[in-house]
Amino acid sequence: MTPAHTAHSGRRDRAFVPFVLPDTIAALPRRPFEFSHAGVAEAAAASLEPAALFHRLLTDQESEASLLLARRVLDAFLPADGPHTDDDAEAGPETVAAAIAAQVAEVRAELAATTDALGRLDSELREAVVRERSPLALLDGCWLDALSQPATQPSVIVNRLFTHHLTLRGNGDPRRGLAQLRRRALEAEGVQLPSISAVGFLDTARVRPLTALHGCFYLALSRLPGNFLPEVVGVHHVFHVLGTDDLLLGTASPLSPQELGETLTAFVGLAGPDERRRLRAAVRLELELEREHVAMLAELASWHAGLTLESKVAEIIARHAPLAGSQHGAVRVGDSLLSDIFRSPARARGEATESGADRAGLAAVDLGAFLSEFRESRQLRATGTGEGACRFTDAMKFGGPMFGIFDEREAATFRTWAASVQSGERPDIEISPATVGDERAACRGAALAHAAPADVVVAEAEPRDHRELFHRLVNIENFPNTLPLAAERAERCFDEAEILFVHGRDGKYTDATWFDYSPQALYERAERVYWEKLVEPYRPLAEIPDRDEVLFRQTTYYLTYLIDGAWLHRLARLGHDERESDGMLFSIYADEMGNGDLRKNHITLTHRVLASAGIELPHIRDEAFIDQDELPDDLYGFAIQQLCMCLFPDRFYDEILGYNLAIEMFGSGEMRLHEIQKLRHHGIDICYEQAHLTIDNFSAGHARQAADIIVAHLDGVRRTLGDAAVAAQWRRVWRGYASFAHFLEQPLLKKIADVADDPAAELVI
């Protein structure tokens, strides 16, 4: 028996259940969620104001606090666990799926009259409605962003949902993705929005608190999808079958009802009583949320339709005044400076404020009294240059001091109002405040403020060894307290790898020697490594080692094979997918996951190879994997580095690009061909090695794409930030490449260490 099989003999003290294909999980095992004291304190200090929380959940995918906030949001929205009395427990999957389909169809028919009426509104009211709905339309599918991960692959249901995710993402072409299709439909309605991750996105969308809170729920689900798989399935099914956004925008549904129904049936067939109950609860919740939001849209349209001209003007002023600052100089309305009227108390004290604080200050302004004085001011006296022309409206024209402040519809409203004032109309001013959805928002906000999930544990992360650290990283949703350790470890590895900037050319499979970046220089280095180190050295083996030796060498690879693609799985998520390189990286990850085809999924291929070699292991997500005795301990560091860096797709974006180039190039050439020869000789499945030999080629495969991605990314950096920024980011990219070499080229590193200990020695490889 090889050392790989004896290293941990006797450690199987946990329930050992070998993993066998297919992976039929319907939910990850229920586990507590561990947060450090620092993470809990940061979350406690975070704002629960809907817009601020929405932005935090969208843009922060790397901190403990964000995950704890997500867990609290889910606790506030999802019903508390009740007794398992659901009649679905004994029913067949088709019966359960049909019952859910009927329930959803009933609500769709119920909402159809409202959505149809909203679709027939005049252009001004339609714009208000689709603008309010826009955040949810653009969040569509975010709950699938990180569902495919080391803890959930190669699950049958996760891969079915990954095909949906791929469809929503335009099958690798972001321009054809749902988000871009929705943006074009919104623009056709007159709704122009910045990036969803922009600080001012919700302000531009003029979103009510209830809409922001609904968005927080979807974003929270996207942060913990592995632990809430039944809820993801329920929300995903209902959201798309109801199709509220397609009905409002007149667009085609990207997912067919048949495919949605088949996926639901497949999940129910895999689910036990607890998972079925959770699915049903999620279906009820999502139906409630869509009813609630469509009702709010109808109320919003009614509110807008009932606004008097004065109320419309007041609503526009209320929206823009918090940003007016002190830019109006000596302009007076009545006896007061305009800049003083709209200056919030905080601004008056010279304090930095957010838009919410400014609005709170503006609430103290009597807009009715202001409009009454404003319409008598000289700013609204006719200038004779057109209907409604006055100093105020003239200032909005090209070259005027307020050009570009108001959109065309707002400017038209001001002109109409000015014309009515100039004609002598003086109706009573009754301001209709915007309170649409606020009652429900207050209820949901109160639930969030009091959310205290019983499964949250406060503890510091202290993994006793590499095995326990690996377990925590695979199941990071349950161990957010491990994130600081992961960041520190990844950073340390990147720093240490820079030693190969000097000595890297002596590597057997890599050359991490430093060079100044240019696209041509990168392609030349990659091609030289490909030919000189990976392809040309290949000669068929004259002798094949015995089976035990071959298996032992293979076991040194299997741990990283079991997390194949993990370094990319958190990239290109909603709000982080706007660079050309993001879409290219997502396409590579999709290939690694078989593009949703379970048979081609690389994790599936790995388990096929393990089975053919007679190696039995639990799934890496299982606690029993900590005690497995088939794979050697000394390779955990390589897999751990991959898992550590992938948890920080923003912080280590550049390093991941370099690592991606190195690992994709390693899939080709001598090593891979020798392994295929040895495995075939001993009757062991070669599917994994064969797949990488073909898909990773430097002609058009992943290796070439990885170089193209770096060039595309740094070209974007050059165009936006300049050459100095390219140089800084290139260094980080290349240390990412070196970090892969740092694990692969151990003989070289040992020689470097020996020379350091003995200056008289020569570096000979």
ZIPEWO-V735906 format. One record per backbone hydrogen bond with DSSP energy under -1.0 kcal/mol. NH is the residue of the N-H (numbers start at 1). CO is the residue of the C=O. Records with the same first field share a line. If there is no record, write none. Layout:
NH->CO ; CO
//
This chain:
5->2
6->3
7->3
9->6
11->8
13->11
19->617
33->455
34->478
35->457
40->36
41->37
42->38
43->39
44->40
45->41
53->49
54->50
55->51
56->52
57->53
58->54
59->55
60->56
67->63
68->64
69->65
70->66
71->67
72->68
73->69
74->70
75->71
76->72
77->73
78->74
85->83
89->86
96->92
97->93
98->94
99->95
100->96
101->97
102->98
103->99
104->100
105->101
106->102
107->103
108->104
109->105
110->106
111->107
112->108
115->111
116->112
117->113
118->114
119->115
121->118
126->122
127->123
128->124
129->125
130->126
131->127
132->128
133->129
134->130
137->133
138->134
139->135
142->139
144->141
145->142
152->149
153->149
155->152
156->23
159->155
160->156
161->157
162->158
163->159
164->160
165->161
166->162
167->163
168->164
169->165
170->167
171->166
173->170
176->173
177->174
178->168
181->177
182->178
183->179
184->180
185->181
186->182
187->183
188->184
190->187
191->186
198->195
201->198
204->200
205->201
207->202
212->208
213->209
214->210
215->211
216->212
217->213
218->214
219->215
220->216
221->217
222->218
224->220
232->228
233->229
234->230
235->231
236->232
237->233
238->234
239->235
240->236
241->237
242->238
243->239
247->243
248->244
249->245
250->246
251->246
260->256
261->257
262->258
263->259
264->260
265->261
266->262
267->263
268->264
269->265
270->266 ; 267
271->267
276->272
277->273
278->274
279->275
280->276
281->277
282->278
283->279
284->280
285->281
286->282
287->283
288->284
289->285
290->286
291->287
292->288
293->289
294->290
295->291
296->292
297->293
298->294
299->295
300->296
301->297
302->298
303->299
304->300
305->301
306->302
307->304
312->308
313->309
314->310
315->311
316->312
317->313
318->314
319->315
320->316
321->317
323->320
324->321
327->324
331->328
333->336
336->333
338->331
341->337
342->338
348->344
349->345
350->347
351->346
358->354
359->355
360->356
361->357
362->358
363->359
364->361
365->362
367->365
370->366
371->367
372->368
373->369
374->370
375->371
376->373
377->374
380->377
381->378
383->389
389->386
392->379
394->390
395->391
396->393
397->394
400->397
402->395
403->400
405->402
411->407
412->408
413->409
414->410
415->411
416->412
417->413
418->414
419->415
420->416
421->417
422->418
423->419
424->421
425->420
438->435
441->437
442->438
443->439
444->440
445->441
446->442
447->443
448->444
449->445
450->446
451->448
456->453
457->33
459->35
469->465
470->466
471->467
472->468
473->469
474->470
475->471
476->473
478->475
481->34
482->479
483->480
486->482
487->483
488->484
489->485
490->486
491->487
492->488
493->489
494->490
495->491
496->492
497->493
498->495
499->496
500->497
501->498
502->499
503->499
504->500
506->503
507->504
514->501
522->518
523->519
524->520
525->521
526->522
527->523
528->524
529->525
530->526
531->527
532->528
533->529
534->529
535->530
536->531
538->535
550->546
551->547
552->548
553->549
554->550
555->551
557->554
558->554
561->557
562->558
564->561
566->563
568->565
571->568
576->573
583->579
584->580
585->581
586->582
587->583
588->584
589->585
590->586
591->587
592->588
593->589
594->591
595->590
596->593
597->594
600->597
602->592
605->601
606->602
607->603
608->604
609->605
610->606
611->607
612->608
613->609
614->611
615->610
622->619
625->622
626->623
627->624
628->625
636->633
639->635
640->636
641->637
642->638
643->639
644->640
645->641
646->642
648->645
652->648
653->650
656->652
657->653
658->654
659->655
660->656
661->657
662->658
663->659
664->660
665->661
666->662
668->665
670->534
673->669
674->670
675->671
676->672
677->673
678->674
679->675
680->676
681->677
682->678
683->680
684->679
690->686
691->687
692->688
693->689
694->690
695->691
696->692
702->695
704->697
705->701
706->702
707->703
708->704
709->705
710->706
711->707
712->708
713->709
714->710
715->711
716->712
717->713
718->714
719->715
720->716
721->717
726->722
727->723
728->724
729->725
730->726
731->727
732->728
733->729
734->730
735->731
736->732
737->733
738->734
739->735
740->736
741->737
742->738
744->740
745->741
749->745
750->746
751->747
752->748
753->749
754->750
755->751
756->752
757->753
758->754
761->758
764->762
//
